[in-house]
C-alpha cells in the first residue's frame, strides 16, 4: 500500500524571493497597497505612518468594495493569484457610486497583498463586505510562506479593507517622503483621494523638480492645461503612468498610454513611459459634447476632441524633449562642478577634449544616468592627468564584449595594485623562461657572464624550497672552491661569486641558519649549481666532483653535518641510466638543460605557451613557433618527452 504523500513545505526564504521588494522596500510596499485600494474601487485611502518612537503604528484603510471572509481566504490562500482571470480587467464601483465609470485594475498576480509584511510581522487585515466585518492575523509561516488565523467576526453594513501593523515599525522615511512617493503616482483621478496622517496628498507634495506645468491653445476649441509628473525612478509597470484627461474635475476613461499616443508621443512600453504621467485639464470638452455618456472615453469622431488630442500630444512630446534637455544641462553642470579641481590641473587642450567628451556623452546617450556620466567623466579626467593618458582607452576599445566582462570580473576580485604585483611576478618569470630557452640551447653562451646569473635568478625552478629570495650567492664559499681548483681562472674577476672551471662553472647559494635569538649561526641549506659546457655528458665523474666541493667546504668549516646540501649538475645531456646520488644530508642531482626548462614551464603552470601572445613576450622577440613544440630532454641515447 502506497504511503500518503506529505504536504509540500516551503523554505523560509521563499516569500522573500516571491514578493521581492514588496516586502523589503517600504516605498514599493506602500505603492502596492494603495494600488490594491484603487483596484477595489476605493475613493478614499487613509494611511497612518509609523513614528520613530514606536507610539504610532502603520495602518492603511480604504472604502473600496472590500471582501467577504470566503474571498479573503481564497485570494490570500492562492500564490500568484490571477486577478484578471478571477475578477476581470476592469472593476465596477460600489453600488452608491454606480454612475462612475469602471476602473482598469493595476494588479495582476496578487503579490501586492504581501506589502503588509514590510511594516510588521504579524499584521492584521480587516475585511468588510456582504454584511460582516472579519479580522485576520497574518504571519510568516514555518512550513508555509505565511499563515493566518481568525481574530474576530462581527456584523457590518460597510465595505472596505484595513491593514494594521501589530508591531511598531521604525522607518527612515517620513510621512512627507511617502506623500511625495504617492503624489507622483496617484493624483490622476480626482475621485481617488489618499491621505497620510490626515493630510490629503495634492500636487503640492510633488517636488518642483518633478512637476512641470504648461498650456496649449487649440484654435476655435479652447486652452488645455498640462501637468507633467516625473517619478524619481521608473516603475515596473506603465499602468500608473501615461495621460489622464480631467474634465470638470472628473477623470475621463483611465490614465495610460494608448492608441495614437504610441505613435505621436512615445512607445508606452519604454522606460520613459514608466516614468512620466501627464494630467490634461480640458473642461471645454464637456461643452463640445466630446465625452461618452459613461465617461469611459471620448467620442472618436468629435472634431473638438480630434484637434485637442493632436495638439496635446504634440505639446507633451515637446515637454519630454525639453525635460531631457534641461536634465542634460543639469548633468553637464553637475559633472563639471564635481571635477573642477581635477580639470584645472590639466593642460588647456586636455580640458577641451574632456569638456567635448562630457557634451557628447550626455547628448548622444539619453539613457545613461547622471551617476554613470559622473563616473565615466571622472575616469577621463584622471586619464588626462595621468602620464599614460588615453592609451588605456585604446586598449579597452580593442577588447571584445566578453573580454570586457572578464576585465570587470578581475577588477571585482583584485585591486589594480595587487593584480599588477602578481602579474609583474608572472611576467618576470615568463621572460626568464624565454631567456632559458635562448641561452641554454646556445652553445656559444658564456657560463659565467650569461648562464650563471640566469641560473641564480632561476633557483625557484628547482622547487619551492629553493626560491631565490631565500638564497644568496656566497663569495666566501666560491673562494674556497677556487683555491681547491688551484687559483682563479681567466675572467673570474668579472663575477667573483661564480667559479670558472675548465669544463664549466660553479655557483654556490646559501641560506643562513639562526639560533633561538635570531642570530646567524651557520648555513641551513646550501645549493651548488654546476653548469657543464655543451658536449660534456654528465656522469659519475661529474657527480663525484660535486661531492668533493662539499667535503672541502666542510673541511674549511663553512658548513657542518647539520647543513643540508643540494648539488645540481646541469648539462646538455646525461649519460645513460644516470640518477640522483644521496650522501647523508647531501643530494647530488644530474639534470639536462631541457629538463630544467620544462620544469620552469611546469612550475609556471604551463603559462608560457598559453600566454605566448602576451604583448611583453611579443615585444621581447618571442618566436612562438619555435617554442610551441614541447622540448625533448636527451638522456644518453634515450629521448624523453615531458
C-alpha positions in Angstrom: 0.0 0.0 0.0 1.4 3.3 -1.0 2.3 5.8 1.7 0.5 9.1 1.9 2.4 11.9 0.3 3.3 14.6 2.8 2.2 18.2 2.3 4.7 20.4 0.4 6.9 22.6 2.7 8.4 26.0 1.8 11.8 27.3 2.8 11.8 30.4 5.0 13.4 32.4 2.1 10.5 31.6 -0.3 8.3 34.6 0.5 11.3 37.0 0.3 12.1 35.7 -3.2 8.4 35.5 -4.3 7.4 39.0 -3.2 10.9 40.7 -3.5 10.9 44.4 -2.9 7.2 44.4 -2.0 8.2 43.2 1.5 11.7 44.6 1.6 11.2 48.2 0.4 8.6 50.2 2.2 8.2 52.7 -0.7 7.4 49.8 -3.0 5.1 48.2 -0.4 3.0 51.4 0.2 2.6 51.9 -3.6 1.4 48.3 -4.0 -1.1 48.7 -1.0 -2.5 51.9 -2.4 -2.8 50.3 -5.8 -4.8 47.5 -4.2 -7.2 50.1 -2.9 -7.5 51.5 -6.3 -8.3 48.1 -7.7 -11.0 47.7 -5.1 -12.6 51.0 -6.4 -11.9 52.9 -3.3 -12.4 56.6 -3.4 -10.7 57.3 -0.1 -7.5 55.8 1.3 -6.3 56.8 4.8 -2.7 56.0 5.8 -1.3 56.3 9.3 2.5 56.4 9.1 4.6 54.9 11.9 6.6 57.3 14.1 10.2 56.8 15.1 9.3 56.5 18.8 7.1 53.5 18.0 4.0 55.1 19.5 2.1 55.3 16.2 1.8 52.1 14.2 1.3 51.7 10.5 -2.2 51.3 9.0 -3.9 51.7 5.7 -7.7 51.8 5.3 -9.8 52.1 2.2 -13.5 52.3 1.4 -13.4 50.1 -1.6 -15.6 47.1 -2.4 -14.0 45.1 0.3 -14.0 41.3 0.6 -16.0 38.6 2.3 -14.3 36.1 4.5 -14.5 33.5 1.7 -13.0 35.9 -0.8 -10.1 36.8 1.6 -9.2 33.2 2.2 -9.3 32.4 -1.5 -7.2 35.4 -2.5 -4.7 35.2 0.4 -4.5 31.5 0.1 -3.6 31.4 -3.6 0.0 32.2 -4.5 0.3 34.2 -7.8 -3.5 34.8 -7.6 -4.6 35.7 -11.2 -6.7 38.7 -10.6 -7.7 39.3 -14.2 -8.8 35.7 -14.7 -10.8 35.7 -11.5 -12.2 39.2 -11.4 -11.8 40.7 -14.9 -9.6 43.5 -16.4 -11.9 46.3 -15.0 -13.6 46.8 -11.6 -17.0 48.4 -11.2 -17.7 51.0 -8.5 -19.7 50.2 -5.3 -23.5 50.5 -5.5 -23.6 54.0 -4.2 -21.2 55.2 -6.9 -22.8 53.4 -9.8 -22.7 56.5 -12.0 -18.9 56.4 -12.1 -17.0 54.7 -14.9 -15.3 51.4 -14.4 -11.6 51.4 -13.5 -8.8 49.4 -15.1 -7.1 47.4 -12.3 -3.4 47.7 -11.7 -2.9 44.3 -10.0 -2.2 41.1 -11.9 -0.6 38.5 -9.7 -1.7 39.2 -6.2 1.7 39.8 -4.8 0.9 43.3 -3.7 -1.1 42.0 -0.7 2.2 40.9 0.9 3.1 44.6 1.4 1.9 44.4 5.0 5.0 42.3 5.9 7.1 45.4 5.1 5.7 47.0 8.2 5.0 44.2 10.6 5.2 40.5 11.1 2.5 39.7 12.0 0.0 42.2 10.7 -3.9 42.3 10.8 -6.3 42.5 8.0 -9.9 43.6 8.5 -12.3 43.0 5.5 -15.8 44.3 5.2 -18.4 43.2 2.7 -21.6 41.1 2.5 -22.9 42.3 5.8 -20.0 41.3 8.0 -16.6 42.5 9.2 -13.9 39.9 9.7 -10.4 40.4 11.1 -7.5 38.0 10.4 -3.9 38.0 11.8 -1.3 37.1 9.1 2.2 36.0 10.0 5.2 34.4 8.3 4.9 30.6 8.4 7.2 27.8 9.4 6.5 25.3 6.7 4.3 27.6 4.6 5.1 31.1 3.3 2.5 32.6 5.6 -0.4 31.6 7.9 -3.5 33.4 9.1 -5.9 33.0 11.9 -9.3 34.4 12.5 -9.4 37.0 15.3 -13.0 38.2 15.3 -16.1 38.3 13.2 -19.0 40.9 13.6 -21.9 42.2 11.6 -21.3 45.3 9.4 -23.1 47.3 6.7 -19.9 48.8 5.3 -17.3 47.8 2.8 -13.5 48.2 2.5 -10.2 46.8 3.8 -7.9 47.9 6.6 -4.3 46.6 7.1 -2.7 47.3 10.5 0.8 46.6 11.9 0.8 44.6 15.1 4.3 45.7 16.0 5.9 49.1 15.9 7.9 50.0 12.7 10.8 52.3 12.8 11.5 53.7 9.4 13.8 56.3 7.9 11.1 57.5 5.5 9.0 60.3 6.9 5.3 60.9 6.2 6.3 63.7 3.9 8.5 61.4 1.9 5.6 59.0 1.4 3.3 61.8 0.3 5.9 62.6 -2.3 6.2 59.0 -3.5 2.4 58.6 -3.7 1.9 62.1 -5.2 3.8 61.2 -8.4 1.6 58.1 -8.9 -2.0 58.6 -7.6 -3.2 62.0 -8.5 -4.6 61.2 -11.9 -8.2 60.6 -10.7 -10.0 63.3 -8.7 -12.3 60.6 -7.3 -9.4 58.8 -5.6 -8.2 60.7 -2.5 -5.2 59.5 -0.5 -4.2 61.0 2.9 -1.2 60.4 5.2 -1.8 61.2 8.9 -4.9 63.1 8.0 -3.3 65.3 5.4 -4.5 64.8 1.8 -1.9 64.3 -0.9 -2.0 67.0 -3.5 0.2 68.3 -6.3 2.0 70.4 -3.7 3.5 67.2 -2.3 5.4 66.6 -5.6 8.9 68.2 -5.6 9.2 71.1 -8.0 11.9 69.3 -10.0 9.4 66.5 -10.8 6.4 68.7 -11.7 6.1 70.9 -14.8 3.1 73.0 -15.9 2.4 74.1 -19.4 -0.5 75.2 -21.6 -1.6 74.6 -25.2 -4.1 76.6 -27.2 -6.4 74.8 -29.6 -7.8 77.2 -32.2 -11.6 77.6 -32.0 -11.7 75.0 -29.2 -10.1 76.1 -26.0 -7.0 76.1 -23.9 -5.7 73.0 -22.1 -3.5 72.9 -19.1 -1.0 70.1 -18.8 0.8 68.9 -15.7 3.8 66.7 -16.3 4.8 64.5 -13.3 8.0 62.5 -13.4 8.5 59.8 -10.8 12.0 59.6 -9.3 12.5 56.1 -10.7 10.9 54.2 -13.5 8.2 51.8 -12.1 8.0 48.2 -13.2 4.6 48.8 -14.9 3.2 51.6 -17.1 -0.3 51.1 -15.5 0.2 54.1 -13.1 1.5 56.3 -15.8 0.5 57.8 -19.2 -2.0 60.5 -20.0 -5.0 61.3 -17.7 -7.8 63.5 -19.0 -9.7 65.6 -16.5 -12.9 67.3 -17.5 -14.8 69.3 -14.8 -12.8 67.6 -12.0 -13.6 64.2 -13.3 -11.4 61.5 -14.9 -12.4 60.5 -18.4 -11.6 56.9 -19.1 -8.4 55.7 -17.5 -4.8 57.0 -17.2 -2.4 55.3 -19.6 -0.6 55.2 -22.9 -2.9 54.0 -25.6 -3.9 54.4 -29.3 -2.1 57.2 -31.1 -0.1 58.1 -28.0 2.3 55.3 -29.0 2.9 56.9 -32.4 2.8 60.6 -31.7 4.3 60.7 -28.2 6.4 57.7 -27.2 6.4 53.9 -27.0 4.2 53.0 -24.0 6.5 50.0 -23.3 9.7 52.1 -22.9 11.3 53.1 -19.7 10.2 56.7 -20.3 6.6 55.6 -20.4 7.1 54.1 -16.9 8.4 57.4 -15.6 6.0 60.1 -16.9 2.4 60.9 -16.0 0.6 63.8 -17.8 -2.7 65.2 -16.4 -4.6 67.2 -19.0 -7.3 69.6 -17.8 -9.7 70.3 -20.6 -13.1 71.4 -19.2 -14.1 72.8 -22.6 -14.5 69.3 -24.0 -17.7 69.0 -21.8 -19.3 71.8 -23.7 -18.2 70.3 -27.1 -20.1 67.0 -26.3 -16.9 65.1 -26.8 -17.3 62.7 -23.8 -19.0 59.4 -24.0 -22.1 59.1 -21.8 -20.5 56.7 -19.3 -17.3 58.8 -19.2 -15.2 55.8 -20.3 -13.6 57.9 -23.0 -14.1 60.5 -25.8 -16.1 60.3 -28.9 -13.5 59.4 -31.6 -15.2 61.4 -34.4 -15.8 64.6 -32.4 -13.9 67.4 -34.1 -13.0 69.2 -30.9 -11.6 66.0 -29.4 -9.6 65.3 -32.5 -8.0 68.7 -32.6 -7.4 68.7 -28.8 -5.8 65.2 -28.8 -3.3 66.1 -31.6 -2.4 69.4 -30.0 -1.9 67.9 -26.6 0.2 65.0 -27.9 2.4 67.4 -29.8 2.9 69.5 -26.7 3.6 66.5 -24.5 6.3 65.4 -26.9 7.8 68.9 -26.7 7.7 68.8 -22.9 9.5 65.4 -22.8 12.2 66.7 -25.2 12.6 69.9 -23.1 12.7 67.9 -19.9 15.6 65.8 -21.3 17.3 69.0 -22.5 17.2 70.5 -19.0 18.3 67.3 -17.4 21.3 67.2 -19.8 22.3 70.7 -18.9 22.0 69.9 -15.3 24.0 66.8 -15.7 26.8 68.6 -17.5 26.9 71.4 -14.9 27.0 68.8 -12.1 29.9 66.8 -13.6 31.9 69.9 -14.4 31.5 71.3 -10.9 32.4 67.9 -9.4 35.7 67.6 -11.2 36.6 71.3 -11.3 39.7 70.8 -9.1 41.0 68.0 -11.2 40.4 69.6 -14.6 42.1 72.8 -13.6 45.4 70.8 -13.4 45.1 69.6 -17.0 46.6 71.4 -20.0 44.1 73.6 -22.0 44.0 71.1 -24.9 43.1 68.3 -22.4 40.4 70.4 -20.8 38.9 71.0 -24.2 38.9 67.3 -25.0 37.3 66.5 -21.6 34.6 69.1 -22.0 33.8 67.9 -25.5 33.5 64.3 -24.2 31.1 65.3 -21.5 28.9 67.1 -24.0 28.9 64.2 -26.5 28.1 61.5 -23.9 25.2 63.5 -22.3 23.7 64.5 -25.7 24.0 61.2 -27.5 23.3 58.7 -24.7 20.0 59.8 -23.2 19.6 56.6 -21.3 22.8 57.0 -19.3 22.2 58.2 -15.7 23.9 61.2 -14.1 25.8 58.9 -11.8 27.2 56.9 -14.7 28.1 60.1 -16.6 29.9 61.3 -13.5 31.8 58.0 -13.2 32.9 58.0 -16.8 33.8 61.7 -16.8 35.9 61.1 -13.7 37.8 58.3 -15.4 38.5 60.6 -18.4 39.7 63.4 -16.1 42.1 61.1 -14.3 43.4 59.8 -17.7 44.0 63.3 -18.8 46.0 64.0 -15.7 47.9 60.7 -15.9 51.2 60.1 -17.8 49.7 57.3 -19.9 46.7 59.4 -20.8 44.3 57.7 -23.3 46.4 54.6 -24.1 44.1 52.7 -21.6 41.0 53.7 -23.7 42.7 52.4 -26.8 43.2 49.0 -25.1 39.6 49.0 -23.8 38.3 49.8 -27.3 40.2 46.8 -28.7 38.5 44.4 -26.3 35.5 42.3 -27.3 32.4 42.4 -25.1 33.3 39.1 -23.5 36.7 40.3 -22.6 35.3 43.5 -21.0 33.1 41.2 -18.8 36.3 39.3 -17.9 38.1 42.5 -17.0 35.2 43.6 -14.9 35.3 40.2 -13.1 39.1 40.6 -12.5 38.6 44.1 -11.0 35.9 42.8 -8.8 38.2 40.2 -7.2 41.5 42.2 -7.4 42.7 45.7 -6.8 44.8 47.2 -9.6 47.8 47.2 -7.2 47.6 43.6 -6.2 46.8 42.4 -9.8 49.9 44.3 -11.0 52.1 42.8 -8.3 51.0 39.3 -9.2 51.2 39.9 -13.0 54.7 41.5 -12.7 56.0 38.4 -10.9 54.4 36.2 -13.6 55.8 38.5 -16.4 59.4 38.4 -14.9 59.3 34.6 -14.6 58.0 34.1 -18.1 60.6 36.4 -19.5 63.2 34.3 -17.6 61.8 31.1 -19.2 62.3 32.8 -22.6 65.9 33.6 -21.7 66.4 29.9 -20.6 65.1 28.8 -24.0 67.5 31.1 -25.8 70.7 30.7 -23.6 70.7 27.1 -22.5 70.3 26.0 -26.1 73.0 28.3 -27.4 76.4 26.6 -27.4 78.1 30.0 -27.6 76.6 31.2 -24.4 79.2 32.2 -21.7 78.7 30.3 -18.5 79.9 33.0 -16.1 78.7 36.1 -17.8 75.3 34.8 -19.1 74.3 31.3 -17.7 75.3 31.5 -14.0 73.5 34.9 -13.5 70.5 33.4 -15.3 70.5 30.3 -13.0 70.8 32.5 -9.9 67.5 34.1 -10.9 66.0 30.7 -11.6 66.6 28.8 -8.3 62.8 28.6 -7.9 62.7 26.2 -10.9 64.4 23.5 -8.7 61.4 23.6 -6.3 59.6 25.9 -3.8 62.3 25.4 -1.2 64.8 27.0 -3.5 63.1 30.3 -4.0 65.8 32.8 -4.9 64.5 35.3 -2.3 65.9 33.0 0.4 69.2 32.0 -1.2 72.0 34.4 -1.9 75.3 33.7 -3.7 78.2 33.1 -1.3 81.5 34.6 -2.3 83.4 33.1 0.7 82.5 29.6 -0.4 83.4 30.5 -4.0 86.9 31.4 -2.9 87.3 28.0 -1.2 86.3 26.2 -4.4 88.6 28.5 -6.4 91.5 27.6 -4.2 90.6 23.9 -4.4 90.9 24.2 -8.2 94.3 25.8 -8.0 93.7 29.6 -8.3 91.5 31.8 -10.4 90.7 31.1 -13.9 90.6 33.7 -16.6 87.6 36.1 -16.3 86.6 35.1 -12.8 87.1 38.7 -11.6 84.1 39.8 -13.6 81.8 37.6 -11.5 83.6 36.7 -8.3 80.5 35.0 -6.9 81.0 32.2 -9.5 83.9 29.9 -10.1 85.1 29.2 -13.6 86.1 25.6 -14.3 88.0 24.2 -17.3 84.7 22.4 -18.4 82.1 24.8 -16.9 81.4 26.9 -13.9 80.1 26.6 -10.3 77.8 28.8 -8.3 77.1 28.5 -4.6 73.9 29.8 -2.9 73.4 29.6 0.8 70.5 30.1 3.2 71.6 31.0 6.8 70.7 29.2 9.9 69.6 31.1 13.1 69.6 30.3 16.8 66.8 31.0 19.3 67.9 34.6 19.5 67.6 35.0 15.7 71.4 35.3 15.3 73.1 33.7 12.3 74.9 30.6 13.4 75.8 29.0 10.1 74.3 27.6 6.9 71.0 25.9 7.0 70.9 24.9 3.3 73.5 25.2 0.5 72.7 24.9 -3.2 75.6 24.1 -5.5 74.8 24.7 -9.2 77.4 23.4 -11.6 77.0 24.1 -15.3 78.8 22.0 -17.8 79.8 23.1 -21.3 78.0 21.6 -24.3 79.4 18.3 -25.4 80.4 17.1 -21.9 78.0 14.4 -20.7 77.0 14.3 -17.1 78.0 11.1 -15.4 79.6 9.6 -12.3 82.8 11.7 -12.6 80.9 15.0 -12.7 78.8 14.0 -9.6 81.9 12.9 -7.7 83.4 16.3 -8.5 80.4 18.0 -6.8 80.9 15.7 -3.8 84.5 17.0 -3.5 83.2 20.6 -3.2 81.0 19.6 -0.3 83.9 17.9 1.5 86.2 20.9 1.0 83.6 23.3 2.4 83.2 21.1 5.5 86.9 21.0 5.9 87.1 24.8 5.9 84.3 25.0 8.5 81.9 26.8 6.1 79.2 24.1 6.5 78.8 21.3 9.1 77.0 18.0 9.4 73.7 19.8 10.1 73.8 21.7 6.8 71.6 20.3 4.0 73.3 20.4 0.7 71.7 20.0 -2.7 74.0 19.9 -5.8 72.6 20.3 -9.3 74.9 19.3 -12.1 73.4 20.7 -15.4 74.4 20.0 -18.9 73.1 19.5 -22.4 72.8 15.7 -21.9 73.2 12.9 -19.3 74.9 9.6 -19.7 72.5 6.6 -19.8 70.9 5.4 -16.6 72.3 8.3 -14.6 70.5 9.0 -11.4 70.5 11.0 -8.1 73.3 10.4 -5.6 72.5 10.6 -1.8 75.2 11.1 0.7 73.6 11.7 4.1 72.2 15.2 4.1 73.8 15.8 0.7 71.9 15.1 -2.5 73.6 15.4 -6.0 71.1 15.7 -8.9 72.1 15.5 -12.5 69.8 17.3 -14.9 69.6 18.1 -18.6 69.1 21.7 -19.7 65.8 20.7 -21.5 64.6 19.2 -18.3 65.4 22.4 -16.4 63.4 24.4 -19.0 60.5 22.1 -18.8 60.4 22.2 -15.0 60.4 26.0 -15.2 57.4 25.9 -17.6 55.6 23.3 -15.4 56.1 25.4 -12.2 54.6 28.3 -14.0 51.5 26.2 -14.8 52.5 25.9 -18.4 51.6 29.6 -18.8 54.5 30.1 -21.1 52.8 28.5 -24.1 49.3 29.6 -23.0 50.4 33.3 -22.8 52.7 33.2 -25.8 50.6 36.0 -27.4 51.1 38.3 -24.4 52.5 41.7 -25.5 55.5 41.6 -23.2 56.6 38.3 -24.8 56.0 39.5 -28.3 57.9 42.7 -27.6 60.8 40.7 -26.2 61.1 39.0 -29.6 59.5 35.6 -28.8 59.2 33.4 -31.8 56.1 31.5 -30.8 56.5 28.8 -33.5 60.0 27.9 -32.2 58.7 27.1 -28.7 55.2 25.7 -29.2 56.6 22.2 -29.6 57.4 20.6 -26.2 61.1 20.3 -25.6 62.9 17.0 -25.6 65.4 16.0 -22.9 68.2 13.7 -24.1 69.3 11.1 -21.6 72.2 9.5 -23.5 70.7 7.7 -26.5 67.3 7.9 -24.8 64.8 10.6 -25.7 62.1 11.5 -23.2 59.3 14.0 -23.9 57.9 15.8 -20.9 
